[in-house]
Amino acid sequence: MPLMVEKISEGTVIDHIKAGAGMKVLAILSDAYPLSKMAALIMNAHSRKFGRKDIVKIEGVFLDEKIANRISLVAPSATINMIRNSKVSGKRQVKMPDTLTGILKCPNPMCITNLERAETSFLRVNDRHLRCRHCERLFSPEELA
């Protein structure tokens, strides 16, 4: 039986989220935007490419670059689809940037960013590690998201 989810007329659909990571994506979105309109989380949907995937639909919200960067930490293969007038008006792959500034908290309690007013900044070492510019510790994307 096919899965039926109501279309949204204006908003964002985040597709190709690794199965099980949809809740984390929805948590990032709910921290950043008021979820006052329809929001849908589809878990373990069939995917020819991944086998199983999660999908998040959120009406009335268009993601800014900082939120897309945070999503790239938990869903590096995600696709962001902008919906206008019930049609896809734009599509882009999330990509973890080389530098993430001011959007994450350093997990190291002794990092200067947790002791004084200093903006956090992380450098991407590779797809599996980011380095805090201040304390120079390595973290996985999952530890930071």
SULKA-V202789 format. One record per pair of residues at least 4 apart in sequence whose C-alpha atoms are under 8 Angstrom apart, sorted by the first residue. I is the first residue (numbers start at 0). J is the second residue. If there is no record, write none. Layout:
i & j
I & J
I & J
This chain:
i & j
6 & 85
7 & 56
7 & 57
7 & 58
7 & 82
7 & 85
8 & 58
8 & 82
8 & 83
8 & 84
8 & 85
8 & 86
9 & 58
9 & 59
9 & 60
9 & 81
9 & 82
9 & 83
9 & 84
9 & 85
10 & 56
10 & 57
10 & 58
10 & 59
10 & 60
10 & 61
10 & 81
10 & 82
10 & 83
11 & 56
11 & 57
11 & 58
11 & 59
11 & 60
11 & 61
11 & 62
11 & 79
11 & 80
11 & 81
11 & 82
12 & 54
12 & 55
12 & 56
12 & 57
12 & 79
12 & 80
12 & 81
12 & 82
13 & 54
13 & 55
13 & 56
13 & 77
13 & 78
13 & 79
13 & 80
14 & 52
14 & 53
14 & 54
14 & 55
14 & 77
14 & 78
14 & 79
14 & 80
15 & 49
15 & 52
15 & 53
15 & 54
15 & 76
15 & 77
15 & 78
16 & 20
16 & 21
16 & 52
16 & 53
16 & 54
16 & 74
16 & 75
16 & 76
16 & 77
16 & 78
17 & 21
17 & 49
17 & 51
17 & 52
17 & 53
17 & 74
17 & 76
17 & 77
18 & 42
18 & 43
18 & 51
18 & 52
18 & 53
19 & 42
19 & 43
19 & 52
19 & 53
20 & 24
20 & 53
20 & 73
20 & 74
21 & 25
21 & 40
21 & 41
21 & 42
21 & 53
21 & 54
21 & 55
22 & 26
22 & 40
23 & 27
23 & 73
24 & 28
24 & 55
24 & 70
24 & 73
24 & 74
25 & 29
25 & 40
25 & 55
26 & 30
27 & 31
27 & 66
27 & 69
27 & 70
28 & 32
28 & 66
29 & 33
29 & 34
31 & 66
32 & 60
34 & 38
34 & 57
36 & 57
36 & 58
36 & 59
37 & 56
37 & 57
37 & 58
38 & 55
38 & 56
38 & 57
38 & 58
39 & 54
39 & 55
39 & 56
39 & 57
40 & 53
40 & 54
40 & 55
40 & 56
41 & 53
41 & 54
41 & 55
42 & 52
42 & 53
42 & 54
43 & 51
43 & 52
43 & 53
44 & 51
44 & 52
44 & 53
44 & 54
45 & 50
45 & 51
45 & 52
46 & 50
46 & 51
46 & 52
61 & 81
62 & 66
62 & 67
63 & 67
64 & 68
65 & 69
65 & 102
66 & 70
67 & 71
67 & 93
68 & 72
68 & 93
68 & 94
68 & 95
68 & 96
68 & 99
69 & 73
69 & 102
69 & 103
69 & 144
70 & 74
70 & 75
70 & 93
71 & 75
71 & 76
71 & 77
71 & 93
71 & 94
71 & 95
72 & 95
72 & 140
72 & 141
72 & 143
72 & 144
73 & 140
73 & 141
73 & 144
75 & 93
75 & 94
75 & 95
76 & 92
76 & 93
77 & 92
77 & 93
78 & 90
78 & 91
78 & 92
78 & 93
79 & 90
79 & 91
79 & 92
79 & 93
80 & 87
80 & 88
80 & 89
80 & 90
80 & 91
81 & 87
81 & 88
81 & 89
81 & 90
82 & 86
82 & 87
82 & 88
82 & 89
83 & 87
83 & 88
95 & 123
95 & 126
96 & 123
97 & 122
97 & 123
98 & 120
98 & 121
98 & 122
98 & 123
99 & 103
99 & 120
99 & 121
99 & 122
99 & 123
100 & 118
100 & 119
100 & 120
100 & 121
101 & 118
101 & 119
101 & 120
102 & 119
103 & 119
103 & 120
103 & 143
103 & 144
104 & 112
104 & 113
104 & 119
104 & 143
105 & 110
105 & 112
105 & 113
105 & 119
105 & 131
105 & 143
106 & 142
106 & 143
107 & 113
107 & 134
107 & 136
108 & 113
108 & 114
109 & 113
109 & 114
110 & 114
110 & 133
110 & 134
111 & 115
111 & 117
111 & 133
111 & 134
112 & 116
112 & 117
112 & 118
112 & 119
112 & 133
113 & 117
119 & 131
119 & 132
119 & 133
120 & 131
120 & 132
120 & 133
121 & 129
121 & 130
121 & 131
121 & 132
122 & 129
122 & 130
122 & 131
122 & 132
123 & 128
123 & 129
123 & 130
124 & 128
124 & 129
124 & 130
125 & 129
127 & 139
127 & 140
128 & 137
128 & 138
128 & 139
128 & 140
129 & 137
129 & 138
129 & 139
129 & 140
130 & 135
130 & 136
130 & 137
130 & 138
131 & 135
131 & 136
131 & 137
131 & 138
138 & 142
138 & 143
139 & 143
140 & 144
